[in-house]
Amino acid sequence: MEFSPELRDEVIAGGITVSVRLWQRPRVRAGGRYAVGPAQIEVDSLELVPFSEISAEDIARSGEPDRETMRRRTAHAGPVTDDTPVYRIEFHLVQPDAG
């Protein structure tokens, strides 16, 4: 999964655990692991919801300061209104195996 450069370090640190994407079809799957720079995340859940269902908690967990900033970032692939279906993705940082 790709993240904007200004968010990548926080994803790698484990501080960002939600992402919202405007995709035609899912590009990740629950249980899948994806490289983010030197780190790896695992997708916990993936759901298609109207943008209006993205909560204040989701916005905070995504590293965005507010809903409109999230809307602008999500809209890089097309316009996002409150009714636009978006993928809400929850994930966690995978800790490297000790060894």
Backbone as JSON Lines, residues from 0, in Angstrom:
{"i":0,"aa":"M","n":[0.85,-1.17,0.0],"ca":[0.0,0.0,0.0],"c":[0.89,1.23,0.0]}
{"i":1,"aa":"E","n":[0.56,2.18,-0.82],"ca":[1.34,3.41,-0.92],"c":[0.76,4.48,0.01]}
{"i":2,"aa":"F","n":[1.64,5.26,0.61],"ca":[1.25,6.38,1.45],"c":[1.99,7.62,1.0]}
{"i":3,"aa":"S","n":[1.36,8.77,1.16],"ca":[2.01,10.04,0.84],"c":[3.28,10.18,1.66]}
{"i":4,"aa":"P","n":[4.31,10.81,1.08],"ca":[5.58,10.94,1.81],"c":[5.43,11.56,3.2]}
{"i":5,"aa":"E","n":[4.53,12.53,3.34],"ca":[4.39,13.2,4.64],"c":[3.69,12.33,5.69]}
{"i":6,"aa":"L","n":[3.08,11.22,5.28],"ca":[2.43,10.3,6.22],"c":[3.25,9.04,6.48]}
{"i":7,"aa":"R","n":[4.16,8.74,5.59],"ca":[4.88,7.45,5.62],"c":[5.6,7.18,6.94]}
{"i":8,"aa":"D","n":[6.32,8.16,7.48],"ca":[7.06,7.93,8.72],"c":[6.12,7.59,9.88]}
{"i":9,"aa":"E","n":[4.96,8.23,9.91],"ca":[4.0,7.95,10.99],"c":[3.37,6.56,10.82]}
{"i":10,"aa":"V","n":[3.16,6.12,9.59],"ca":[2.68,4.76,9.35],"c":[3.74,3.77,9.85]}
{"i":11,"aa":"I","n":[4.99,4.01,9.49],"ca":[6.09,3.13,9.89],"c":[6.26,3.09,11.4]}
{"i":12,"aa":"A","n":[5.95,4.21,12.08],"ca":[6.05,4.27,13.54],"c":[4.83,3.64,14.23]}
{"i":13,"aa":"G","n":[3.8,3.31,13.46],"ca":[2.6,2.69,14.04],"c":[1.55,3.69,14.5]}
{"i":14,"aa":"G","n":[1.76,4.98,14.22],"ca":[0.82,6.01,14.67],"c":[-0.39,6.18,13.77]}
{"i":15,"aa":"I","n":[-0.3,5.74,12.54],"ca":[-1.44,5.8,11.61],"c":[-1.92,4.38,11.4]}
{"i":16,"aa":"T","n":[-3.23,4.17,11.62],"ca":[-3.79,2.81,11.55],"c":[-5.08,2.73,10.73]}
{"i":17,"aa":"V","n":[-5.44,3.82,10.06],"ca":[-6.61,3.84,9.18],"c":[-6.24,4.6,7.92]}
{"i":18,"aa":"S","n":[-6.75,4.13,6.79],"ca":[-6.58,4.84,5.53],"c":[-7.9,4.8,4.78]}
{"i":19,"aa":"V","n":[-8.17,5.84,4.02],"ca":[-9.38,5.92,3.2],"c":[-8.94,6.06,1.76]}
{"i":20,"aa":"R","n":[-9.5,5.2,0.89],"ca":[-9.05,5.17,-0.51],"c":[-10.24,5.22,-1.46]}
{"i":21,"aa":"L","n":[-10.06,5.93,-2.55],"ca":[-11.03,6.0,-3.63],"c":[-10.53,5.08,-4.74]}
{"i":22,"aa":"W","n":[-10.96,3.83,-4.67],"ca":[-10.53,2.82,-5.64],"c":[-11.74,2.3,-6.39]}
{"i":23,"aa":"Q","n":[-11.53,1.83,-7.62],"ca":[-12.58,1.18,-8.38],"c":[-12.88,-0.21,-7.81]}
{"i":24,"aa":"R","n":[-11.84,-0.85,-7.28],"ca":[-11.99,-2.18,-6.66],"c":[-10.89,-2.28,-5.59]}
{"i":25,"aa":"P","n":[-11.04,-3.18,-4.64],"ca":[-10.03,-3.28,-3.58],"c":[-8.66,-3.64,-4.13]}
{"i":26,"aa":"R","n":[-7.63,-3.03,-3.56],"ca":[-6.25,-3.33,-3.95],"c":[-5.48,-4.01,-2.83]}
{"i":27,"aa":"V","n":[-6.17,-4.23,-1.71],"ca":[-5.6,-4.96,-0.58],"c":[-6.69,-5.91,-0.08]}
{"i":28,"aa":"R","n":[-6.3,-6.82,0.79],"ca":[-7.29,-7.74,1.37],"c":[-7.03,-7.87,2.86]}
{"i":29,"aa":"A","n":[-8.09,-8.14,3.6],"ca":[-7.94,-8.37,5.04],"c":[-7.0,-9.55,5.25]}
{"i":30,"aa":"G","n":[-6.06,-9.37,6.15],"ca":[-5.06,-10.4,6.42],"c":[-3.81,-10.28,5.57]}
{"i":31,"aa":"G","n":[-3.88,-9.45,4.52],"ca":[-2.72,-9.26,3.66],"c":[-1.68,-8.38,4.34]}
{"i":32,"aa":"R","n":[-0.43,-8.65,4.02],"ca":[0.68,-7.86,4.54],"c":[1.31,-7.1,3.39]}
{"i":33,"aa":"Y","n":[1.66,-5.83,3.67],"ca":[2.16,-4.94,2.63],"c":[3.34,-4.13,3.15]}
{"i":34,"aa":"A","n":[4.34,-4.0,2.31],"ca":[5.54,-3.23,2.67],"c":[5.23,-1.75,2.63]}
{"i":35,"aa":"V","n":[5.74,-1.05,3.63],"ca":[5.71,0.41,3.67],"c":[7.13,0.82,4.04]}
{"i":36,"aa":"G","n":[7.91,1.17,3.03],"ca":[9.33,1.42,3.28],"c":[9.96,0.19,3.89]}
{"i":37,"aa":"P","n":[10.69,0.35,5.0],"ca":[11.35,-0.78,5.63],"c":[10.41,-1.58,6.55]}
{"i":38,"aa":"A","n":[9.19,-1.11,6.72],"ca":[8.23,-1.76,7.64],"c":[7.2,-2.57,6.86]}
{"i":39,"aa":"Q","n":[6.33,-3.2,7.61],"ca":[5.26,-3.99,7.01],"c":[3.98,-3.76,7.82]}
{"i":40,"aa":"I","n":[2.86,-3.59,7.11],"ca":[1.57,-3.49,7.78],"c":[0.72,-4.69,7.4]}
{"i":41,"aa":"E","n":[-0.24,-5.01,8.27],"ca":[-1.21,-6.06,7.99],"c":[-2.6,-5.44,8.04]}
{"i":42,"aa":"V","n":[-3.39,-5.7,7.01],"ca":[-4.74,-5.16,6.93],"c":[-5.66,-5.97,7.84]}
{"i":43,"aa":"D","n":[-6.34,-5.26,8.75],"ca":[-7.29,-5.89,9.67],"c":[-8.69,-5.95,9.07]}
{"i":44,"aa":"S","n":[-9.1,-4.88,8.38],"ca":[-10.42,-4.87,7.78],"c":[-10.44,-3.9,6.61]}
{"i":45,"aa":"L","n":[-11.37,-4.17,5.71],"ca":[-11.55,-3.37,4.51],"c":[-13.06,-3.31,4.27]}
{"i":46,"aa":"E","n":[-13.62,-2.09,4.22],"ca":[-15.05,-1.97,3.97],"c":[-15.32,-0.8,3.05]}
{"i":47,"aa":"L","n":[-16.33,-0.96,2.21],"ca":[-16.76,0.08,1.29],"c":[-17.89,0.84,1.96]}
{"i":48,"aa":"V","n":[-17.68,2.14,2.2],"ca":[-18.67,2.96,2.91],"c":[-18.78,4.32,2.22]}
{"i":49,"aa":"P","n":[-19.91,5.01,2.39],"ca":[-19.97,6.39,1.89],"c":[-19.0,7.27,2.7]}
{"i":50,"aa":"F","n":[-18.4,8.25,2.06],"ca":[-17.44,9.11,2.75],"c":[-18.05,9.7,4.02]}
{"i":51,"aa":"S","n":[-19.34,9.96,4.03],"ca":[-20.0,10.54,5.2],"c":[-19.89,9.65,6.44]}
{"i":52,"aa":"E","n":[-19.64,8.35,6.27],"ca":[-19.52,7.44,7.41],"c":[-18.12,7.41,8.02]}
{"i":53,"aa":"I","n":[-17.18,8.13,7.44],"ca":[-15.84,8.21,8.02],"c":[-15.95,9.06,9.29]}
{"i":54,"aa":"S","n":[-15.58,8.48,10.42],"ca":[-15.77,9.14,11.72],"c":[-14.61,10.07,12.08]}
{"i":55,"aa":"A","n":[-14.83,10.88,13.1],"ca":[-13.77,11.74,13.62],"c":[-12.61,10.89,14.12]}
{"i":56,"aa":"E","n":[-12.9,9.73,14.71],"ca":[-11.83,8.83,15.16],"c":[-11.03,8.31,13.96]}
{"i":57,"aa":"D","n":[-11.72,7.95,12.87],"ca":[-11.03,7.5,11.65],"c":[-10.08,8.58,11.15]}
{"i":58,"aa":"I","n":[-10.56,9.82,11.15],"ca":[-9.75,10.94,10.66],"c":[-8.5,11.09,11.53]}
{"i":59,"aa":"A","n":[-8.67,11.02,12.84],"ca":[-7.52,11.13,13.76],"c":[-6.55,9.96,13.54]}
{"i":60,"aa":"R","n":[-7.07,8.75,13.37],"ca":[-6.21,7.57,13.18],"c":[-5.53,7.56,11.82]}
{"i":61,"aa":"S","n":[-6.02,8.4,10.88],"ca":[-5.42,8.46,9.54],"c":[-4.29,9.46,9.45]}
{"i":62,"aa":"G","n":[-4.08,10.25,10.52],"ca":[-3.03,11.26,10.5],"c":[-3.45,12.57,9.88]}
{"i":63,"aa":"E","n":[-4.72,12.69,9.5],"ca":[-5.22,13.93,8.9],"c":[-5.74,14.86,10.0]}
{"i":64,"aa":"P","n":[-5.6,16.17,9.82],"ca":[-6.06,17.1,10.84],"c":[-7.58,17.3,10.86]}
{"i":65,"aa":"D","n":[-8.26,17.05,9.71],"ca":[-9.71,17.28,9.65],"c":[-10.31,16.58,8.43]}
{"i":66,"aa":"R","n":[-11.64,16.57,8.38],"ca":[-12.38,15.87,7.32],"c":[-12.07,16.43,5.93]}
{"i":67,"aa":"E","n":[-11.97,17.75,5.8],"ca":[-11.74,18.33,4.47],"c":[-10.35,18.03,3.95]}
{"i":68,"aa":"T","n":[-9.37,17.97,4.83],"ca":[-8.02,17.57,4.4],"c":[-8.04,16.12,3.92]}
{"i":69,"aa":"M","n":[-8.77,15.25,4.66],"ca":[-8.89,13.85,4.22],"c":[-9.62,13.77,2.88]}
{"i":70,"aa":"R","n":[-10.68,14.56,2.73],"ca":[-11.44,14.55,1.47],"c":[-10.52,14.93,0.31]}
{"i":71,"aa":"R","n":[-9.71,15.99,0.48],"ca":[-8.8,16.43,-0.59],"c":[-7.76,15.35,-0.91]}
{"i":72,"aa":"R","n":[-7.2,14.71,0.1],"ca":[-6.2,13.67,-0.15],"c":[-6.84,12.47,-0.86]}
{"i":73,"aa":"T","n":[-8.02,12.09,-0.42],"ca":[-8.72,10.96,-1.03],"c":[-9.12,11.27,-2.46]}
{"i":74,"aa":"A","n":[-9.4,12.52,-2.75],"ca":[-9.91,12.93,-4.06],"c":[-8.85,12.99,-5.15]}
{"i":75,"aa":"H","n":[-7.62,12.56,-4.88],"ca":[-6.61,12.59,-5.95],"c":[-7.03,11.71,-7.13]}
{"i":76,"aa":"A","n":[-7.94,10.75,-6.89],"ca":[-8.39,9.85,-7.96],"c":[-9.76,10.25,-8.51]}
{"i":77,"aa":"G","n":[-10.31,11.35,-8.04],"ca":[-11.62,11.81,-8.5],"c":[-12.34,12.54,-7.38]}
{"i":78,"aa":"P","n":[-13.44,13.23,-7.7],"ca":[-14.14,14.0,-6.69],"c":[-14.75,13.12,-5.6]}
{"i":79,"aa":"V","n":[-14.75,13.63,-4.37],"ca":[-15.31,12.89,-3.23],"c":[-16.37,13.77,-2.57]}
{"i":80,"aa":"T","n":[-17.62,13.32,-2.67],"ca":[-18.72,13.96,-1.96],"c":[-19.07,13.09,-0.76]}
{"i":81,"aa":"D","n":[-19.99,13.53,0.06],"ca":[-20.39,12.72,1.22],"c":[-20.95,11.36,0.81]}
{"i":82,"aa":"D","n":[-21.54,11.28,-0.4],"ca":[-22.14,10.02,-0.88],"c":[-21.16,9.12,-1.64]}
{"i":83,"aa":"T","n":[-19.96,9.59,-1.9],"ca":[-18.99,8.82,-2.68],"c":[-18.55,7.58,-1.9]}
{"i":84,"aa":"P","n":[-18.68,6.38,-2.5],"ca":[-18.17,5.18,-1.83],"c":[-16.64,5.18,-1.78]}
{"i":85,"aa":"V","n":[-16.11,4.96,-0.6],"ca":[-14.65,4.9,-0.4],"c":[-14.34,3.64,0.4]}
{"i":86,"aa":"Y","n":[-13.12,3.17,0.27],"ca":[-12.67,2.03,1.07],"c":[-12.05,2.55,2.36]}
{"i":87,"aa":"R","n":[-12.58,2.07,3.48],"ca":[-12.03,2.37,4.81],"c":[-11.2,1.16,5.19]}
{"i":88,"aa":"I","n":[-9.9,1.38,5.41],"ca":[-8.96,0.28,5.66],"c":[-8.36,0.46,7.04]}
{"i":89,"aa":"E","n":[-8.51,-0.55,7.88],"ca":[-7.84,-0.57,9.19],"c":[-6.66,-1.51,9.08]}
{"i":90,"aa":"F","n":[-5.55,-1.12,9.69],"ca":[-4.35,-1.94,9.62],"c":[-3.51,-1.71,10.87]}
{"i":91,"aa":"H","n":[-2.54,-2.56,11.05],"ca":[-1.58,-2.39,12.16],"c":[-0.17,-2.68,11.64]}
{"i":92,"aa":"L","n":[0.78,-2.12,12.34],"ca":[2.18,-2.35,12.03],"c":[2.55,-3.76,12.47]}
{"i":93,"aa":"V","n":[3.24,-4.5,11.62],"ca":[3.7,-5.83,11.95],"c":[5.09,-5.7,12.57]}
{"i":94,"aa":"Q","n":[5.22,-6.17,13.77],"ca":[6.52,-6.12,14.45],"c":[7.43,-7.18,13.88]}
{"i":95,"aa":"P","n":[8.68,-6.84,13.61],"ca":[9.61,-7.84,13.08],"c":[9.83,-8.96,14.09]}
{"i":96,"aa":"D","n":[10.05,-10.13,13.56],"ca":[10.34,-11.28,14.44],"c":[11.66,-11.06,15.16]}
{"i":97,"aa":"A","n":[11.65,-11.33,16.44],"ca":[12.9,-11.26,17.2],"c":[13.74,-12.49,16.84]}
{"i":98,"aa":"G","n":[14.96,-12.29,16.59],"ca":[15.71,-13.47,16.28],"c":[16.92,-13.14,15.59]}
